[in-house]
């Protein structure tokens, strides 16, 4: 499972959205982890949109858990958008549904934010490919 992972980031005044598409495994998680931790530390609510993720491994769960801890330590929260039942089950089995806010759609998540933004006003930022690097780990370095 060494396919590429595509990551996009959209920063708004009151929140940040990171989107991922592809496989999140030990080979692709490093850049995602770095982005999540950086974004989780800026004090704005962070949403991870995983709707286009085709595989979510333990390394990805670890990165999400670490980002949730980092966001909470800075007084904010991590929200995860995921409609795929298998991924939702993994998040629930890992106990992440107790530390992150799960939603089935992005508009559902955005409505739950303190200042409900208008999704029609979003500027699009094209996703950037992340090449799978050899090796890797699932430590959350926070």
N, C-alpha and C positions, 0 to 999 in steps of 0.2 A: 504494500500500500504506500508507494512512494510518489504519488501524484502531487502536483503542485497545489498550493493553497493560495487563493486570491483574497486579499484583505483590502477593504475600503474604509475610510474614516470620514465622517461628516461632523464637524464641530459647529455647534450653534451656541448662541449666548447662554442658554440655560441648560444645555445637555450636550452629550456627545454620543454618536452612534458608530459602532464599529461593525462592519459586515464581513462575514467570512463565507467563502464558497470553495468547496472541494473537501479534502480529507484533513482532519486534524488528528495527527498521530505524532509519535516520538520524533519523526523526521521533519515535520512541518511546524511543530508547535513553538519553536524558539522565537520567531518573529512575532507571532500572535501574542505570546506571553509578554514580550517586550512592549508591544503596543498597548495591550490591556493594562499593564502595570503603570505605564506612563500616563495613560488617559485616566485611570482610576485615581491617580494622585493629584489631579488638578482641581478637585473640589466640586465638579459638576456631576450630576447623575450620569451614569454610563449605561448604555444599552448595547448588548452584544446580540446582533441579529444572526442567528444560526440557521435560518430557513434553507439556505442553499448548501449546507454542510452535508456531505454524503456519508461521512464516517466520523465518529467522535470517540476517540480512545481515551485511555486513562490519563495520558499526558495533557489532553485538552481539558479534562475534568479538573486536573490539578491546577492548570493555568486559570480557569474560571474561579476556582475556590480561592486561590491566592489573590486574584483581582478583587473578589468580593471582600476579603479581609482588608485589603489595602484601601478600598473605597470606604468601608465602614470606619476604619481608623481615621479617615479624613472627613468624617461626618456626612458622607453621601452614600449612594447605593449603586449596586449593579443589577440591571434588569436583563433577562435573557428572553429573546423571542425565538420560539421554536414550535412549529406545528407538527413536526414529525413525531409520531408516537414512540418509536424506538429511542430516539434521542431524549425525549421527555422522560421516558422510563429510566434511562441511564442517569439523568440528572436527579430524579427522585430517589433511585436506589443509592446513589452516592450521598444523599442527604442535602444536595445543593438547593433543593426547593425550600429548605428552611433558612437559607442564607441569601439567596437571590430571589428576585421577583420574576416568576415565570409568566409568560404571556404567549398566546398563540399567534398574535399579529402585532406588527409594529404600531399601528394606530391605537391598539389596546394599551400598549405600554406607554405611548406618548400621552394618552389621556390621563394616566395615573401620575404623571410628573406634576410637580407643583405649579408650573406655568404651562398649561396645555398649549403646545405650539400648533401652528397650522401646517399640516403635512404638505399642502400645495405650495408653500413658500420655500421648500427645501431647495437649496442649490445642489446639483449633482456633482459629486467628485468621483471620477472613475476609479474603480478598484485597481490596486497595484498587485502584480503577481509576486508571490513569495516562493522562491525556489527551495525545494527540499534539500536540506544540508545533511551530509552524512553524520551519523551519530546523533546525540541529543540526550536530553534527560527531562524528567518531569518535576524537577525541583522548582519551587515557585519564587525563589530569590527576592522576597520582599522584606 
